[in-house]
């Protein structure tokens, strides 16, 4: 006799395997196209006469475009359906990513990065919203970890590939940095068509679930939504942006994003500066901390879920990040030791992501969830502008990007303080 527990396990197993790896693949492509400027920089700044601070400004302005269009994009996803809207986003950003190969100066590069942010706006919070259509709270950190592991994997994979592509200098008459944008932008456009065919909008549309599994998912999510609205009230669209819980999460997220994008865009420069390595060798070395992070994220998620009190676990990961980056600065004259410290810091930082994104649905539902997830991501991602720019300014002032790790350490420690404060409140700790 099939029990409810059996139905739940079967439904979640099917949904995890059908959606998790595919959404992770899409995020991997998105993250590569967002961060490959860090590798292109190794040649592009010289070729186009772009200063360190100008590169930091251009790299970070991506998030201004992101900020302006995140919330509208997520509301459109809720209206038109995930498969149509996510496919549209992917075509848009893929075209812009390829076009970036043909900029000729700092101004054009800055415009291209801004437009890339506009094109990609809504992808990440759109996927987060989509996950809430399928997975009850108990399963959410697991699917988020499967999805988010693509972040360090993207860096690990793209680092040696980008280094190799740059050494193809002259292919099709293009310079190495141009080839990085072209060859890594095309997959987004191709995968957009796969996305349209692969993703069902809701559990009701999934032919690979049986009737009992569809019913269990929709009923469980409806019960959770009703319980959340009874506990916290049903927030209107305007009330979302004034909600204190939401702003607490934004402050926490700021520290996470500052570190993720500051390190993501500048790590190739930091590593190359340790020993004057070639682009190819730099790519392989940058892969090490990212691959370590990818290996750690899923075990860390399981450990954190068993321990409970997710805000406290997020505070611990951010504290580890801060201390590890301090150690990397202290060991800057011993490259292997500095790289080991960065590996630990990056692993802890990326492990915070699935923990963090399991928190907003604790008080956001429906349209409020669509707007709230996008708003948290867009405002928090202003750190994605500040991080690269700050490290660029520090690099230009001091002659090395290594000192930027101190700023990242301070911001992640601030995020940890917010997380530990939230962990003391029962509404967050449950």
One Martini backbone bead per residue (centre of mass of N, CA, C, O) as a GRO file, in nm:
protein
  430
    1UNK     BB    1   0.095   0.037   0.024
    2UNK     BB    2   0.060   0.368  -0.043
    3UNK     BB    3   0.198   0.640   0.101
    4UNK     BB    4   0.252   0.966   0.164
    5UNK     BB    5   0.557   0.932   0.194
    6UNK     BB    6   0.601   0.795  -0.080
    7UNK     BB    7   0.489   1.022  -0.255
    8UNK     BB    8   0.679   1.244  -0.161
    9UNK     BB    9   0.946   1.107  -0.236
   10UNK     BB   10   0.882   1.070  -0.537
   11UNK     BB   11   0.823   1.366  -0.614
   12UNK     BB   12   1.101   1.487  -0.518
   13UNK     BB   13   1.286   1.311  -0.684
   14UNK     BB   14   1.184   1.391  -0.962
   15UNK     BB   15   1.217   1.701  -0.931
   16UNK     BB   16   1.515   1.712  -0.864
   17UNK     BB   17   1.619   1.565  -1.131
   18UNK     BB   18   1.465   1.737  -1.346
   19UNK     BB   19   1.541   2.042  -1.232
   20UNK     BB   20   1.811   2.089  -1.087
   21UNK     BB   21   2.035   2.039  -1.308
   22UNK     BB   22   1.912   2.231  -1.521
   23UNK     BB   23   1.913   2.492  -1.356
   24UNK     BB   24   2.216   2.476  -1.301
   25UNK     BB   25   2.306   2.504  -1.595
   26UNK     BB   26   2.188   2.786  -1.640
   27UNK     BB   27   2.352   2.922  -1.413
   28UNK     BB   28   2.627   2.857  -1.523
   29UNK     BB   29   2.597   3.028  -1.780
   30UNK     BB   30   2.532   3.295  -1.639
   31UNK     BB   31   2.795   3.314  -1.468
   32UNK     BB   32   2.992   3.314  -1.697
   33UNK     BB   33   2.877   3.573  -1.847
   34UNK     BB   34   2.921   3.757  -1.592
   35UNK     BB   35   3.249   3.667  -1.520
   36UNK     BB   36   3.441   3.661  -1.785
   37UNK     BB   37   3.567   3.946  -1.753
   38UNK     BB   38   3.797   3.857  -1.560
   39UNK     BB   39   3.959   3.722  -1.796
   40UNK     BB   40   3.950   3.931  -2.024
   41UNK     BB   41   4.114   4.147  -1.865
   42UNK     BB   42   4.408   4.037  -1.913
   43UNK     BB   43   4.375   4.188  -2.216
   44UNK     BB   44   4.161   4.420  -2.253
   45UNK     BB   45   4.283   4.662  -2.099
   46UNK     BB   46   4.522   4.694  -2.293
   47UNK     BB   47   4.377   4.700  -2.572
   48UNK     BB   48   4.165   4.951  -2.461
   49UNK     BB   49   4.264   5.131  -2.219
   50UNK     BB   50   4.181   5.016  -1.928
   51UNK     BB   51   4.141   5.077  -1.617
   52UNK     BB   52   4.094   4.946  -1.315
   53UNK     BB   53   3.855   5.130  -1.224
   54UNK     BB   54   3.697   5.112  -1.492
   55UNK     BB   55   3.650   4.810  -1.477
   56UNK     BB   56   3.504   4.804  -1.206
   57UNK     BB   57   3.269   4.980  -1.302
   58UNK     BB   58   3.175   4.805  -1.542
   59UNK     BB   59   3.136   4.538  -1.391
   60UNK     BB   60   2.925   4.663  -1.175
   61UNK     BB   61   2.692   4.796  -1.362
   62UNK     BB   62   2.525   4.549  -1.410
   63UNK     BB   63   2.353   4.595  -1.132
   64UNK     BB   64   2.185   4.834  -1.224
   65UNK     BB   65   2.021   4.692  -1.438
   66UNK     BB   66   1.921   4.477  -1.248
   67UNK     BB   67   1.768   4.657  -1.045
   68UNK     BB   68   1.555   4.791  -1.249
   69UNK     BB   69   1.439   4.479  -1.366
   70UNK     BB   70   1.367   4.257  -1.158
   71UNK     BB   71   1.073   4.294  -1.063
   72UNK     BB   72   0.927   4.306  -1.339
   73UNK     BB   73   1.029   4.029  -1.433
   74UNK     BB   74   0.894   3.853  -1.209
   75UNK     BB   75   0.604   3.938  -1.275
   76UNK     BB   76   0.614   3.823  -1.564
   77UNK     BB   77   0.663   3.531  -1.490
   78UNK     BB   78   0.396   3.492  -1.336
   79UNK     BB   79   0.222   3.557  -1.593
   80UNK     BB   80   0.376   3.375  -1.841
   81UNK     BB   81   0.589   3.192  -1.731
   82UNK     BB   82   0.886   3.030  -1.703
   83UNK     BB   83   0.968   2.917  -1.983
   84UNK     BB   84   0.930   3.176  -2.146
   85UNK     BB   85   1.092   3.385  -1.970
   86UNK     BB   86   1.365   3.240  -1.943
   87UNK     BB   87   1.416   3.214  -2.246
   88UNK     BB   88   1.417   3.518  -2.303
   89UNK     BB   89   1.655   3.591  -2.122
   90UNK     BB   90   1.871   3.411  -2.261
   91UNK     BB   91   1.870   3.539  -2.537
   92UNK     BB   92   1.945   3.824  -2.446
   93UNK     BB   93   2.219   3.766  -2.297
   94UNK     BB   94   2.365   3.617  -2.527
   95UNK     BB   95   2.377   3.851  -2.728
   96UNK     BB   96   2.527   4.053  -2.544
   97UNK     BB   97   2.775   3.882  -2.481
   98UNK     BB   98   2.878   3.868  -2.773
   99UNK     BB   99   2.884   4.183  -2.830
  100UNK     BB  100   3.120   4.250  -2.625
  101UNK     BB  101   3.358   4.170  -2.825
  102UNK     BB  102   3.308   4.473  -2.992
  103UNK     BB  103   3.438   4.658  -2.819
  104UNK     BB  104   3.663   4.973  -2.800
  105UNK     BB  105   3.595   5.081  -2.502
  106UNK     BB  106   3.504   5.175  -2.188
  107UNK     BB  107   3.221   5.281  -2.260
  108UNK     BB  108   3.116   5.033  -2.416
  109UNK     BB  109   3.161   4.832  -2.187
  110UNK     BB  110   2.971   4.965  -1.986
  111UNK     BB  111   2.716   4.939  -2.158
  112UNK     BB  112   2.722   4.632  -2.193
  113UNK     BB  113   2.695   4.566  -1.889
  114UNK     BB  114   2.426   4.703  -1.845
  115UNK     BB  115   2.264   4.541  -2.060
  116UNK     BB  116   2.318   4.267  -1.934
  117UNK     BB  117   2.158   4.326  -1.676
  118UNK     BB  118   1.888   4.370  -1.816
  119UNK     BB  119   1.873   4.091  -1.962
  120UNK     BB  120   1.915   3.912  -1.682
  121UNK     BB  121   1.688   4.009  -1.540
  122UNK     BB  122   1.519   3.757  -1.338
  123UNK     BB  123   1.655   3.483  -1.333
  124UNK     BB  124   1.725   3.415  -1.039
  125UNK     BB  125   1.449   3.494  -0.901
  126UNK     BB  126   1.286   3.319  -1.095
  127UNK     BB  127   1.395   3.048  -0.994
  128UNK     BB  128   1.318   3.085  -0.700
  129UNK     BB  129   1.016   3.102  -0.756
  130UNK     BB  130   0.989   2.831  -0.903
  131UNK     BB  131   1.067   2.657  -0.657
  132UNK     BB  132   0.804   2.740  -0.490
  133UNK     BB  133   0.613   2.566  -0.694
  134UNK     BB  134   0.757   2.265  -0.594
  135UNK     BB  135   0.892   2.321  -0.294
  136UNK     BB  136   0.895   2.262   0.010
  137UNK     BB  137   1.062   2.374   0.280
  138UNK     BB  138   1.221   2.108   0.355
  139UNK     BB  139   1.350   2.098   0.038
  140UNK     BB  140   1.487   2.378  -0.037
  141UNK     BB  141   1.792   2.364   0.037
  142UNK     BB  142   1.858   2.133  -0.156
  143UNK     BB  143   1.778   2.263  -0.430
  144UNK     BB  144   1.954   2.516  -0.385
  145UNK     BB  145   2.223   2.364  -0.377
  146UNK     BB  146   2.208   2.239  -0.656
  147UNK     BB  147   2.188   2.512  -0.798
  148UNK     BB  148   2.435   2.677  -0.655
  149UNK     BB  149   2.679   2.491  -0.741
  150UNK     BB  150   2.715   2.639  -1.019
  151UNK     BB  151   2.884   2.872  -0.931
  152UNK     BB  152   3.166   2.735  -0.877
  153UNK     BB  153   3.159   2.563  -1.135
  154UNK     BB  154   3.176   2.795  -1.330
  155UNK     BB  155   3.455   2.888  -1.235
  156UNK     BB  156   3.602   2.616  -1.271
  157UNK     BB  157   3.539   2.580  -1.575
  158UNK     BB  158   3.599   2.871  -1.696
  159UNK     BB  159   3.891   2.913  -1.627
  160UNK     BB  160   4.036   2.707  -1.821
  161UNK     BB  161   3.869   2.778  -2.071
  162UNK     BB  162   3.939   3.080  -2.085
  163UNK     BB  163   4.242   3.040  -2.101
  164UNK     BB  164   4.233   2.870  -2.361
  165UNK     BB  165   4.083   3.073  -2.542
  166UNK     BB  166   4.298   3.300  -2.521
  167UNK     BB  167   4.513   3.106  -2.674
  168UNK     BB  168   4.334   3.145  -2.960
  169UNK     BB  169   4.459   3.367  -3.085
  170UNK     BB  170   4.308   3.449  -3.416
  171UNK     BB  171   4.047   3.331  -3.427
  172UNK     BB  172   3.857   3.471  -3.669
  173UNK     BB  173   4.025   3.745  -3.605
  174UNK     BB  174   4.045   3.720  -3.292
  175UNK     BB  175   4.086   3.785  -2.981
  176UNK     BB  176   4.092   3.628  -2.688
  177UNK     BB  177   3.879   3.808  -2.535
  178UNK     BB  178   3.662   3.782  -2.758
  179UNK     BB  179   3.625   3.471  -2.753
  180UNK     BB  180   3.508   3.451  -2.473
  181UNK     BB  181   3.236   3.595  -2.537
  182UNK     BB  182   3.144   3.422  -2.778
  183UNK     BB  183   3.176   3.115  -2.675
  184UNK     BB  184   3.010   3.187  -2.392
  185UNK     BB  185   2.732   3.304  -2.526
  186UNK     BB  186   2.592   3.091  -2.715
  187UNK     BB  187   2.463   2.877  -2.511
  188UNK     BB  188   2.223   3.053  -2.415
  189UNK     BB  189   2.064   3.050  -2.681
  190UNK     BB  190   2.038   2.741  -2.715
  191UNK     BB  191   1.906   2.682  -2.425
  192UNK     BB  192   1.639   2.834  -2.461
  193UNK     BB  193   1.498   2.610  -2.635
  194UNK     BB  194   1.516   2.389  -2.422
  195UNK     BB  195   1.360   2.530  -2.197
  196UNK     BB  196   1.083   2.548  -2.343
  197UNK     BB  197   1.060   2.221  -2.345
  198UNK     BB  198   1.137   2.131  -2.034
  199UNK     BB  199   0.963   2.339  -1.868
  200UNK     BB  200   0.730   2.338  -1.640
  201UNK     BB  201   0.537   2.562  -1.474
  202UNK     BB  202   0.377   2.332  -1.319
  203UNK     BB  203   0.281   2.043  -1.170
  204UNK     BB  204   0.021   2.016  -1.354
  205UNK     BB  205   0.227   1.996  -1.625
  206UNK     BB  206   0.358   1.723  -1.531
  207UNK     BB  207   0.397   1.414  -1.686
  208UNK     BB  208   0.618   1.282  -1.472
  209UNK     BB  209   0.369   1.292  -1.293
  210UNK     BB  210   0.143   1.179  -1.093
  211UNK     BB  211  -0.150   1.243  -0.943
  212UNK     BB  212  -0.050   1.212  -0.648
  213UNK     BB  213   0.198   1.399  -0.676
  214UNK     BB  214   0.056   1.656  -0.760
  215UNK     BB  215  -0.130   1.673  -0.515
  216UNK     BB  216   0.083   1.687  -0.294
  217UNK     BB  217   0.226   1.945  -0.382
  218UNK     BB  218  -0.017   2.143  -0.395
  219UNK     BB  219  -0.122   2.094  -0.107
  220UNK     BB  220   0.134   2.157   0.058
  221UNK     BB  221   0.176   2.447  -0.050
  222UNK     BB  222  -0.101   2.557   0.037
  223UNK     BB  223  -0.062   2.507   0.340
  224UNK     BB  224   0.193   2.679   0.375
  225UNK     BB  225   0.074   2.945   0.273
  226UNK     BB  226  -0.151   2.967   0.485
  227UNK     BB  227   0.037   2.963   0.735
  228UNK     BB  228   0.202   3.214   0.662
  229UNK     BB  229  -0.039   3.417   0.641
  230UNK     BB  230  -0.134   3.371   0.936
  231UNK     BB  231   0.138   3.460   1.074
  232UNK     BB  232   0.219   3.736   0.873
  233UNK     BB  233   0.045   3.780   0.653
  234UNK     BB  234  -0.077   3.940   0.360
  235UNK     BB  235   0.121   4.084   0.139
  236UNK     BB  236   0.149   4.354  -0.028
  237UNK     BB  237   0.331   4.509  -0.260
  238UNK     BB  238   0.400   4.765  -0.088
  239UNK     BB  239   0.473   4.617   0.188
  240UNK     BB  240   0.730   4.470   0.111
  241UNK     BB  241   0.928   4.734   0.102
  242UNK     BB  242   0.863   4.784   0.434
  243UNK     BB  243   0.983   4.530   0.541
  244UNK     BB  244   1.198   4.437   0.790
  245UNK     BB  245   1.280   4.151   0.708
  246UNK     BB  246   1.377   4.219   0.424
  247UNK     BB  247   1.608   4.420   0.513
  248UNK     BB  248   1.770   4.217   0.672
  249UNK     BB  249   1.836   4.037   0.426
  250UNK     BB  250   1.980   4.249   0.259
  251UNK     BB  251   2.217   4.298   0.454
  252UNK     BB  252   2.316   4.009   0.442
  253UNK     BB  253   2.346   3.982   0.127
  254UNK     BB  254   2.559   4.196   0.077
  255UNK     BB  255   2.801   4.031   0.190
  256UNK     BB  256   2.781   3.797  -0.010
  257UNK     BB  257   2.801   3.955  -0.283
  258UNK     BB  258   3.061   4.109  -0.245
  259UNK     BB  259   3.233   3.851  -0.238
  260UNK     BB  260   3.146   3.693  -0.493
  261UNK     BB  261   3.215   3.931  -0.706
  262UNK     BB  262   3.486   4.023  -0.616
  263UNK     BB  263   3.619   3.742  -0.653
  264UNK     BB  264   3.517   3.653  -0.933
  265UNK     BB  265   3.657   3.905  -1.094
  266UNK     BB  266   3.960   3.904  -0.927
  267UNK     BB  267   4.099   3.626  -0.898
  268UNK     BB  268   4.278   3.613  -1.150
  269UNK     BB  269   4.450   3.860  -1.065
  270UNK     BB  270   4.545   3.758  -0.790
  271UNK     BB  271   4.680   3.495  -0.886
  272UNK     BB  272   4.870   3.612  -1.101
  273UNK     BB  273   5.018   3.806  -0.887
  274UNK     BB  274   5.168   3.571  -0.728
  275UNK     BB  275   5.345   3.456  -1.023
  276UNK     BB  276   5.311   3.531  -1.328
  277UNK     BB  277   5.113   3.373  -1.488
  278UNK     BB  278   4.958   3.231  -1.719
  279UNK     BB  279   4.645   3.199  -1.836
  280UNK     BB  280   4.628   2.892  -1.811
  281UNK     BB  281   4.739   2.860  -1.523
  282UNK     BB  282   4.540   3.049  -1.388
  283UNK     BB  283   4.290   2.881  -1.455
  284UNK     BB  284   4.371   2.630  -1.285
  285UNK     BB  285   4.401   2.780  -1.011
  286UNK     BB  286   4.108   2.898  -0.997
  287UNK     BB  287   3.968   2.618  -0.985
  288UNK     BB  288   4.029   2.517  -0.699
  289UNK     BB  289   3.837   2.686  -0.507
  290UNK     BB  290   3.577   2.619  -0.672
  291UNK     BB  291   3.583   2.312  -0.651
  292UNK     BB  292   3.581   2.300  -0.345
  293UNK     BB  293   3.308   2.441  -0.312
  294UNK     BB  294   3.138   2.231  -0.471
  295UNK     BB  295   3.207   1.989  -0.272
  296UNK     BB  296   3.088   2.134   0.000
  297UNK     BB  297   2.787   2.234  -0.026
  298UNK     BB  298   2.610   1.976   0.017
  299UNK     BB  299   2.720   1.880   0.293
  300UNK     BB  300   2.661   2.150   0.436
  301UNK     BB  301   2.355   2.150   0.399
  302UNK     BB  302   2.297   1.890   0.557
  303UNK     BB  303   2.420   1.985   0.822
  304UNK     BB  304   2.248   2.243   0.860
  305UNK     BB  305   1.966   2.106   0.856
  306UNK     BB  306   2.017   1.929   1.108
  307UNK     BB  307   2.085   2.168   1.309
  308UNK     BB  308   1.952   2.419   1.238
  309UNK     BB  309   1.918   2.735   1.230
  310UNK     BB  310   1.997   2.893   0.956
  311UNK     BB  311   2.114   3.169   1.039
  312UNK     BB  312   2.347   3.049   1.205
  313UNK     BB  313   2.482   2.898   0.971
  314UNK     BB  314   2.534   3.155   0.804
  315UNK     BB  315   2.714   3.293   1.016
  316UNK     BB  316   2.936   3.081   1.011
  317UNK     BB  317   3.018   3.095   0.710
  318UNK     BB  318   3.094   3.402   0.716
  319UNK     BB  319   3.314   3.381   0.931
  320UNK     BB  320   3.497   3.189   0.778
  321UNK     BB  321   3.544   3.374   0.541
  322UNK     BB  322   3.678   3.611   0.688
  323UNK     BB  323   3.918   3.449   0.814
  324UNK     BB  324   4.033   3.329   0.549
  325UNK     BB  325   4.100   3.605   0.410
  326UNK     BB  326   4.296   3.700   0.623
  327UNK     BB  327   4.491   3.464   0.579
  328UNK     BB  328   4.555   3.530   0.280
  329UNK     BB  329   4.693   3.800   0.335
  330UNK     BB  330   4.911   3.692   0.533
  331UNK     BB  331   4.995   3.468   0.284
  332UNK     BB  332   5.081   3.627   0.012
  333UNK     BB  333   5.396   3.510   0.001
  334UNK     BB  334   5.233   3.217  -0.003
  335UNK     BB  335   5.058   3.096  -0.247
  336UNK     BB  336   4.949   2.814  -0.146
  337UNK     BB  337   4.829   2.926   0.121
  338UNK     BB  338   4.647   3.144   0.004
  339UNK     BB  339   4.479   2.947  -0.174
  340UNK     BB  340   4.372   2.779   0.060
  341UNK     BB  341   4.223   3.008   0.204
  342UNK     BB  342   4.041   3.086  -0.034
  343UNK     BB  343   3.900   2.813  -0.054
  344UNK     BB  344   3.759   2.826   0.219
  345UNK     BB  345   3.614   3.098   0.181
  346UNK     BB  346   3.452   3.024  -0.076
  347UNK     BB  347   3.301   2.780   0.035
  348UNK     BB  348   3.151   2.933   0.261
  349UNK     BB  349   3.015   3.148   0.088
  350UNK     BB  350   2.854   2.956  -0.107
  351UNK     BB  351   2.705   2.801   0.133
  352UNK     BB  352   2.509   3.043   0.201
  353UNK     BB  353   2.301   3.062  -0.030
  354UNK     BB  354   2.088   2.832   0.034
  355UNK     BB  355   2.029   2.934   0.316
  356UNK     BB  356   1.924   3.214   0.251
  357UNK     BB  357   1.690   3.133   0.026
  358UNK     BB  358   1.507   2.987   0.256
  359UNK     BB  359   1.386   3.250   0.411
  360UNK     BB  360   1.172   3.430   0.256
  361UNK     BB  361   0.928   3.207   0.247
  362UNK     BB  362   0.852   3.251   0.556
  363UNK     BB  363   0.685   3.550   0.454
  364UNK     BB  364   0.647   3.486   0.142
  365UNK     BB  365   0.378   3.524  -0.103
  366UNK     BB  366   0.317   3.519  -0.413
  367UNK     BB  367   0.355   3.831  -0.521
  368UNK     BB  368   0.544   3.894  -0.284
  369UNK     BB  369   0.757   3.687  -0.370
  370UNK     BB  370   0.823   3.795  -0.648
  371UNK     BB  371   0.909   4.080  -0.545
  372UNK     BB  372   1.094   4.011  -0.299
  373UNK     BB  373   1.312   3.838  -0.433
  374UNK     BB  374   1.394   4.058  -0.638
  375UNK     BB  375   1.462   4.283  -0.434
  376UNK     BB  376   1.680   4.146  -0.275
  377UNK     BB  377   1.864   4.086  -0.518
  378UNK     BB  378   1.893   4.377  -0.633
  379UNK     BB  379   1.990   4.533  -0.380
  380UNK     BB  380   2.211   4.334  -0.291
  381UNK     BB  381   2.357   4.364  -0.583
  382UNK     BB  382   2.506   4.632  -0.530
  383UNK     BB  383   2.757   4.476  -0.435
  384UNK     BB  384   2.832   4.401  -0.732
  385UNK     BB  385   2.931   4.693  -0.773
  386UNK     BB  386   3.111   4.757  -0.522
  387UNK     BB  387   3.319   4.527  -0.522
  388UNK     BB  388   3.475   4.564  -0.793
  389UNK     BB  389   3.532   4.867  -0.752
  390UNK     BB  390   3.690   4.853  -0.485
  391UNK     BB  391   3.913   4.661  -0.586
  392UNK     BB  392   4.004   4.841  -0.818
  393UNK     BB  393   4.094   5.082  -0.643
  394UNK     BB  394   4.295   4.926  -0.467
  395UNK     BB  395   4.473   4.824  -0.697
  396UNK     BB  396   4.553   5.110  -0.805
  397UNK     BB  397   4.670   5.219  -0.529
  398UNK     BB  398   4.863   4.952  -0.441
  399UNK     BB  399   4.920   4.730  -0.693
  400UNK     BB  400   4.701   4.530  -0.552
  401UNK     BB  401   4.421   4.300  -0.495
  402UNK     BB  402   4.463   4.165  -0.214
  403UNK     BB  403   4.348   4.396  -0.021
  404UNK     BB  404   4.045   4.343  -0.095
  405UNK     BB  405   4.001   4.107   0.109
  406UNK     BB  406   3.947   4.290   0.356
  407UNK     BB  407   3.676   4.401   0.262
  408UNK     BB  408   3.533   4.134   0.231
  409UNK     BB  409   3.567   4.047   0.524
  410UNK     BB  410   3.405   4.281   0.655
  411UNK     BB  411   3.131   4.231   0.507
  412UNK     BB  412   3.088   3.934   0.597
  413UNK     BB  413   3.088   4.001   0.900
  414UNK     BB  414   2.835   4.174   0.887
  415UNK     BB  415   2.649   3.947   0.788
  416UNK     BB  416   2.693   3.765   1.036
  417UNK     BB  417   2.565   3.956   1.244
  418UNK     BB  418   2.281   3.943   1.125
  419UNK     BB  419   2.241   3.637   1.141
  420UNK     BB  420   2.274   3.611   1.452
  421UNK     BB  421   2.035   3.793   1.519
  422UNK     BB  422   1.813   3.622   1.379
  423UNK     BB  423   1.871   3.348   1.542
  424UNK     BB  424   1.717   3.473   1.811
  425UNK     BB  425   1.456   3.436   1.642
  426UNK     BB  426   1.196   3.223   1.617
  427UNK     BB  427   1.089   3.281   1.321
  428UNK     BB  428   1.384   3.190   1.203
  429UNK     BB  429   1.472   2.918   1.368
  430UNK     BB  430   1.250   2.701   1.269
   0.00000   0.00000   0.00000
